[in-house]
């Protein structure tokens, strides 16, 4: 779906995008730190009013979906996180899997 075909983001998506960007990370860094918390990411299906926000969300969507040559979440973790941070995320993922999340 190209930019003109995407429907405008609703107010909830616009607010969530602002919160995500306010973390101060690039999309790659955000994916490294928080990608494991997203089971489903549909924000990339919407068009955001601010072009910079739209581009940021589109890049994150590319990372999560693995398109347009974007790095994987695992590649982002390897690049941006310490060994300790990666170990904590792996533990979190293991706990989520054990609890059926």
C-alpha positions in Angstrom: 0.0 0.0 0.0 1.5 3.3 -1.0 1.3 6.6 1.0 -1.7 8.0 -0.8 -3.6 4.7 -0.3 -3.1 4.6 3.4 -6.0 6.1 5.5 -5.2 8.9 7.9 -4.1 7.8 11.3 -6.7 8.1 14.0 -6.1 10.2 17.1 -5.0 7.2 19.1 -2.3 6.3 16.6 -1.2 9.9 16.3 -0.8 10.1 20.1 0.9 6.7 20.4 3.4 7.7 17.6 4.3 10.9 19.5 4.9 8.8 22.7 7.1 6.4 20.8 9.2 9.1 19.1 9.5 11.0 22.4 11.6 8.1 23.7 14.3 9.7 21.6 15.3 6.7 19.6 15.6 6.1 15.8 13.2 3.5 14.5 16.1 1.0 14.5 16.9 1.8 18.2 13.2 1.7 19.1 12.9 -1.8 17.5 15.9 -3.0 19.4 14.6 -1.8 22.8 10.9 -2.4 22.4 10.3 -4.7 19.4 9.6 -7.7 21.6 6.7 -5.9 23.2 4.7 -5.7 19.9 2.7 -8.7 19.0 1.0 -6.9 16.1 2.0 -3.6 14.6 -0.7 -2.0 12.3 0.4 1.6 12.7 2.3 1.3 9.4 -1.0 0.9 7.6 -2.0 4.5 8.5 -0.8 7.9 7.1 0.3 10.3 9.8 -0.3 14.0 9.6 3.3 15.0 10.2 5.6 13.8 7.4 8.5 13.1 9.8 6.3 11.0 12.1 4.9 9.2 9.0 8.5 8.4 7.8 9.5 7.3 11.3 6.5 4.9 11.6 7.0 3.6 8.1 10.6 2.8 8.9 9.6 1.0 12.0 7.0 -0.9 10.0 9.7 -1.9 7.5 11.9 -3.3 10.3 9.0 -5.2 12.0 7.9 -6.7 8.6 11.3 -7.1 7.1 10.9 -5.2 3.8 12.8 -2.7 1.7 16.1 -4.0 3.0 15.4 -3.0 6.6 17.4 -4.8 9.3 15.7 -7.3 11.4 14.8 -6.6 15.1 17.6 -9.1 16.0 20.1 -7.2 13.9 19.0 -3.9 15.6 19.4 -5.5 19.0 22.9 -6.7 18.1 23.9 -3.2 16.9 22.3 -1.0 19.6 22.0 -3.0 22.8 24.6 -4.2 25.3 24.9 -7.9 26.0 23.1 -7.4 29.3 20.2 -5.6 27.6 19.9 -8.4 25.0 20.0 -11.0 27.8 17.2 -9.2 29.6 15.1 -9.1 26.5 15.6 -12.8 25.8 14.6 -13.5 29.4 11.4 -11.4 28.9 10.6 -13.2 25.7 11.1 -16.6 27.3 8.7 -15.6 30.2 6.1 -14.3 27.7 6.3 -17.6 25.8 5.9 -19.6 29.0 2.8 -17.6 29.8 1.3 -17.9 26.3 1.7 -14.3 25.3 
